[in-house]
Amino acid sequence: MATTVWKGHLTFGLISMPVRMTTAARGERISFNQLHKECHSRLKQPLFCPHCNRNVERSEIVKGYEYEKDQYVLFNEEELDKIEPSSARVMEILEFVKLNEMDPLYFDASYYVAPEDAGLKAYQLLMKAMEESGYGAIAKLTMHQREHIVIVRPGTKGMTLHTMFYSNEIRAAESVPTDKIEVKEQEKKLARQLIESLAAPFDPQKYRDEYQENVRTMIAAKLKGQEVTEVAHPHMAPVIDLMEALKKSLSEKRAPTAAAAEAAAPVGKKPPARAVQPISSVQKRAGKKATG
């Protein structure tokens, strides 16, 4: 069972429901240890006090805020607990916003929100109401010694919650001089056709981390004393003629698509005019081109 990271009450209006939160996603990656080049021993990073000239235990640690150079005001856990706002125990919905108006740039970490038995009906009521209205709930939540602004929204199997960046944490984008570039209607038409030819239902299971797979392959090869095979990369050249590049992209996409459709179509019948080859086949072909 997933570890509960927050437990309290979710409220909207006078309705309150006990809920618990669990982490919805966690990055997975192969990690390397740092070793001494001479003897291959694993290096350690002890907590060392330069004043006492010795390593210290975690029980000897306190938290301090540096208000001047080398001058600290000290805090213990009990003092920090005293100043927790009400959002440490109660997640009150402040307002509802249309989900399609939210910029994903503000989303940070994702969590599942599950009801306790006593709050099951209120939980179901809120989720169904948001589902049918297209609204998400904005609330505040304190955990890990920080108050977060969060968005709660209905998911496929329950409600999900996303902590959000505050507006002052979003970095301003650099200005791009798009207003000085003229895009022709024919170019836009070809670009839309190319987008439609690559369109497919969203299926996250078909995407994978090829770099991590290559790391595993490299580890296996090293263990067997084999040489590591270098991955070939395609040569990328700047596009000179945008129209020509779009036309060539479409023709390369349509050629294998038409051949696959003809092979699959019954004798005597023409293939669909807009038959699209499965994404997996396109990816495999792209991979062969890259390695060739």
Rosetta blueprint (number, residue, H / E / L):
1 M L
2 A L
3 T L
4 T E
5 V E
6 W E
7 K E
8 G E
9 H E
10 L E
11 T E
12 F E
13 G L
14 L L
15 I E
16 S E
17 M E
18 P E
19 V E
20 R E
21 M E
22 T E
23 T E
24 A L
25 A L
26 R L
27 G L
28 E L
29 R L
30 I L
31 S L
32 F L
33 N L
34 Q L
35 L E
36 H L
37 K L
38 E L
39 C L
40 H L
41 S L
42 R E
43 L L
44 K L
45 Q L
46 P L
47 L L
48 F E
49 C E
50 P L
51 H L
52 C L
53 N L
54 R E
55 N E
56 V L
57 E L
58 R H
59 S H
60 E H
61 I L
62 V L
63 K E
64 G E
65 Y E
66 E E
67 Y E
68 E E
69 K L
70 D L
71 Q E
72 Y E
73 V E
74 L E
75 F E
76 N L
77 E H
78 E H
79 E H
80 L H
81 D H
82 K H
83 I L
84 E L
85 P L
86 S H
87 S H
88 A H
89 R L
90 V E
91 M E
92 E E
93 I E
94 L E
95 E E
96 F E
97 V E
98 K E
99 L H
100 N H
101 E H
102 M L
103 D L
104 P H
105 L H
106 Y H
107 F E
108 D E
109 A E
110 S E
111 Y E
112 Y E
113 V E
114 A E
115 P E
116 E L
117 D H
118 A H
119 G H
120 L H
121 K H
122 A H
123 Y H
124 Q H
125 L H
126 L H
127 M H
128 K H
129 A H
130 M H
131 E H
132 E H
133 S H
134 G L
135 Y E
136 G E
137 A E
138 I E
139 A E
140 K E
141 L E
142 T E
143 M E
144 H L
145 Q L
146 R E
147 E E
148 H E
149 I E
150 V E
151 I E
152 V E
153 R E
154 P E
155 G L
156 T L
157 K L
158 G L
159 M E
160 T E
161 L E
162 H E
163 T E
164 M E
165 F L
166 Y L
167 S H
168 N H
169 E H
170 I L
171 R L
172 A L
173 A L
174 E L
175 S L
176 V L
177 P L
178 T H
179 D H
180 K H
181 I L
182 E L
183 V L
184 K L
185 E H
186 Q H
187 E H
188 K H
189 K H
190 L H
191 A H
192 R H
193 Q H
194 L H
195 I H
196 E H
197 S H
198 L L
199 A L
200 A L
201 P L
202 F L
203 D L
204 P H
205 Q H
206 K H
207 Y L
208 R L
209 D L
210 E H
211 Y H
212 Q H
213 E H
214 N H
215 V H
216 R H
217 T H
218 M H
219 I H
220 A H
221 A H
222 K H
223 L H
224 K L
225 G L
226 Q L
227 E L
228 V L
229 T L
230 E L
231 V L
232 A L
233 H L
234 P L
235 H L
236 M L
237 A L
238 P L
239 V L
240 I L
241 D L
242 L H
243 M H
244 E H
245 A H
246 L H
247 K H
248 K H
249 S H
250 L H
251 S H
252 E H
253 K H
254 R H
255 A H
256 P H
257 T H
258 A H
259 A H
260 A H
261 A H
262 E H
263 A H
264 A H
265 A L
266 P L
267 V L
268 G L
269 K L
270 K L
271 P L
272 P L
273 A L
274 R L
275 A L
276 V L
277 Q L
278 P L
279 I H
280 S H
281 S H
282 V H
283 Q H
284 K H
285 R H
286 A H
287 G H
288 K H
289 K H
290 A H
291 T H
292 G L
